[in-house]
Amino acid sequence: MKLFAWDFHGTLEQGTPVGFAQLLKDLAKSINYPIKVDVEGVKKLYGLSILDYLRHYFPKFSNEELIGLRSKIRTLQGRKHIAKYIKQAPYASFVLSQIKKAGHQNIIVSTSSQRHVAGFLKVVDLYRYIDEVFGIDRHSLDGEFNIGLEKSKAIKSYSQKLKIDSSRIVVIGDRQGDIEAGLLVGAVTYQYINADFPAVRTGAKYKIRDLRKILKEV
């Protein structure tokens, strides 16, 4: 058995920049605060925490006020919003299903909360292919956060539970932190180049634009 450890946002889904830009507009409207938000601006900040996004778009607000706005964002981003803006990345369900059919395991390791990511997976109809969801919620934290290290802990813990050694772990993500996590556990690493965002430089062994390339590991 192999373990495939996936990032979610930007890897198995698409549409987040458009959806989050609309969330920011809805938030500003709800408090009667005029701001200019466009999708390209949201893309440039991709990878930051929600609090950092709010600091950028609401610079005059205190930290306490921003934390309150963060709670409003979570309320606005319900199932209806997700279904409207977010969908599977191309070939995501096909690739995940083929991995499961071959007797391997898929897990999600995200920097959003477990509940949040599980909800997204259900709406975009990918949850049935996932064996476990790990959510390390950096959006609830205000301090420094080492994405690679925290994700690697989740992957290592789960692989040890199943007695899967590092040579049988495949880590797939679109950002540097995802790849660092894979390198820390000694996994084979794939960087998914998402057409929605400028490519970032990583130390991934493979760089792909089509998720079906992962199937050579099956």
N, C-alpha and C positions, 0 to 999 in steps of 0.2 A: 504494500500500500504506500502511496505517496500522499503528501500533504501540500495542498495548494493554498497559500495564504494571500488573500486579495485585499487591496485597498478598495474602498467603495466610490467615494466622490471623485469624479474625474477619471475613473478606471472602468467601473461597471455601469456607470450611468452617464447621461448627458442632459444638458439643459439647466444645470445649476446656475450659471452666470445670469441667464435671462430671468430665472425664477427669483434669484436673490436680489437682483436690481429692482424687480417689482415689489419685493418685500420691503426694501428700504423706502421706496416711494410711498407704499401704503402706510408704513410706520410714520413717516414725516407728515403725511396727510392727517393721520389720526391725532397728532399733537399740534396740528396747524403750524408746522415748521417748514419754511421753504428751502428745499435743497435741490440741486441738479444731480441726477443719477443717470448714468448710461451704462450699457453692458460692457463696453470697452474699459471703462473705469473700474468696474467690478472685477474684470479679468486681471487687470494689473495688480490688484491686491490679493488675488487668489492665493490661498495657503495661509493667510492670516487668521487669527481668531475672530469671532464675531465682535468681541469687545474692541479689537483693533479696527475693524471696519467702522464701528460706531464712532470711535475716536476721530477717524478720518472725516466722516460725513457730518458729525455733530460736534465740532471742535470746541464749542463754547460750553458744553455740558460738563458738569462735575463727574467724577468717577462714580459716585453713588447714583447719579441720574442715568448714567450710561448703563449701569447694571440693571436699572429698572427698565430701560429700553430693550436690553437683551432679553428680559422676560417677556416683553411684548412681542418681540420677534418670534419667539417659540410658540406663542399663542396664535400668531398670524399664519405660521407655517404648518397648517393642518393638512389632513389627508386630501382635501379638495384642492389646495394649492399645489401639493406635490403631484397629484394626478394631472393637473393642468400643464405643468412646466417640465417635469422630470420624466425621462423614459430610459429604457435600457440602452447601453452602448451597443453599437452594431455587433451582432453575433454573440452577445453575452450569454443569453439563455442556451444557445447551441453549445458553446464551449463548456459552460458549467455542467450541462446535462451529459455531455460526452465524458467528462472527467468522472462524474458519479457512476455512469454506466460501466466504466472501466474498473470500478471498485475503489477509487481514491476518495479523498475527503477535500471539501472546500470550506475554508473559514474566511470570515471577514475580520480584518483588524483595522479599525477606524479611529480617528481622533475626535469623532463625535460620540455622543452617548449611545450605549447599547440599545436603548429603547428607540431613540431617534433613527438609528440605522436600520433596525429591524422593521420599523414602520415604513421606511423608504423601500426596503426589499420587498415587502408585501404589496405595496402599491404598484411597483414596477414588475411584479410577478417573477421575482428571482429567489424568494425566500425558500422555496421548496428544494432548491439545489444546494442549500447551505447547511453545513453540519453544526456550526457554532458561530456566534457573533460576539466579537470583543470590541467594546467601546471604551476608549480612554478619552474621556471628555475634556479636551483642552479648552473648550469654549466656556467651561465653568470655572476655569482657573485664571487668575490675574497675574501670576508670576511666570518665571522661565519654565519652558517645557521642552524636553529633549525627545522629539518625536521618534527618532530611530531607536533610542534606548527603550522607551516605553513600549513600542510595538514589538521589539525583539523579545521582551519579557513574556508577552502574551503568546507569541509564536513558540518560544522555547518551552513554556509551561505545557501547552497543549501537545506539542510533539513528544515530550517526555511522557506524558500521560498515555499516549498511544504507542510508545516505544518506537517512534520513527526517528531515525538518525538524520543528521543534517544533509547527507547526500540524497535524501529522498524528500527534501523540502523545496518547494518552488514558491518564490515570493514575487508578486506582480503589483506594481503601482505606478503612478505617474509623477511622483515627487521625490526629491532627494531623501526625505525622511523614510519613505517606504523602502527604498533601495538600501539605505544604511541599516535598517532593521534586518533585511535579508543577509547582508554581509556580516552583521554581528552574529547571526546564528549559523553562518557557513552555508547558506542556501544558494541555489541557482536563482539569479535575479533577472527579472524582465522589467524594463521601463516601457510603459504604454504611452506612446506619443499621442496625446489627445488633440485633435484638430481644433478644439475650442480655445486652446491656450498656447502661448509661445512655449516651445520646448525648453526644458531646463536641463542643465548638465548634471549627469549622475555617473556613478561608477558601475552601473548595471552591466552584466555580462552581455545581455541582448537588449536591443531597442527595437520595438515593433510598433506598427501602426494598425495592425489587424490582430484582434484577439485570437483568431484561429491559429496563429503561429504557436500559441501555447500548447497546442495539441501534439506537438512533436515530443513533449514530455510525458505523454500518456502511454 
